[in-house]
Amino acid sequence: VPEHRVDGELTIQCIEGRLRVQAHGRTVSLAPGELLFLEGGVPHSMAADEDSSALLTLVRVPAA
């Protein structure tokens, strides 16, 4: 997934395989069961080192 940003907070949980997430100028490797939290508006990208699946949870706050 190329670099992008979203307004809401999000978590990325690796379900199987291996993922690499780039954010805040560093790379975090996720193994099965590991979870990463990102605040809204943070530019990030993601790549899989092998066949993988992930659960993405995005918190969207309605505009006032």
C-alpha positions as CSV (number, residue, x, y, z in Angstrom):
1,V,0.0,0.0,0.0
2,P,1.7,3.3,-1.0
3,E,2.1,6.1,1.4
4,H,-1.2,7.8,2.4
5,R,-2.9,9.3,5.4
6,V,-6.4,9.1,6.9
7,D,-8.2,11.4,9.2
8,G,-9.1,8.9,11.9
9,E,-7.0,6.9,14.3
10,L,-6.3,3.3,13.1
11,T,-4.9,0.0,14.2
12,I,-3.3,-2.6,11.9
13,Q,-3.2,-6.2,13.2
14,C,-1.2,-8.8,11.4
15,I,-3.3,-12.0,11.2
16,E,-0.9,-14.1,9.3
17,G,2.4,-13.7,7.4
18,R,4.7,-10.7,8.0
19,L,4.0,-7.0,7.4
20,R,6.2,-3.9,7.3
21,V,4.6,-0.6,8.2
22,Q,6.5,2.7,7.6
23,A,5.4,5.7,9.7
24,H,7.1,8.5,11.7
25,G,10.3,7.9,9.7
26,R,10.8,4.3,10.8
27,T,9.8,0.8,9.8
28,V,7.9,-1.5,12.1
29,S,7.7,-5.3,11.4
30,L,4.5,-7.0,12.4
31,A,4.2,-10.8,13.0
32,P,1.0,-12.7,13.5
33,G,-1.0,-11.3,16.5
34,E,1.0,-8.0,16.7
35,L,-0.9,-4.7,16.5
36,L,0.2,-1.2,15.6
37,F,-1.7,2.0,16.5
38,L,-1.4,5.2,14.4
39,E,-2.9,8.6,15.2
40,G,-5.1,10.2,12.5
41,G,-3.3,12.2,9.8
42,V,0.0,10.3,10.1
43,P,1.5,9.4,6.7
44,H,2.1,5.7,6.4
45,S,2.7,2.8,4.0
46,M,2.5,-0.9,4.3
47,A,4.2,-3.9,2.5
48,A,4.0,-7.7,3.0
49,D,7.2,-9.7,3.2
50,E,5.1,-12.9,2.4
51,D,1.5,-13.8,1.8
52,S,-0.3,-12.1,4.6
53,S,-3.6,-10.9,5.9
54,A,-4.3,-8.0,8.3
55,L,-7.2,-6.5,10.1
56,L,-7.5,-2.7,9.7
57,T,-9.7,-0.8,12.2
58,L,-10.3,2.9,11.4
59,V,-12.1,5.2,13.8
60,R,-14.0,7.9,11.9
61,V,-15.3,10.9,13.8
62,P,-18.3,12.6,12.1
63,A,-17.7,16.3,11.1
64,A,-19.3,18.7,13.5
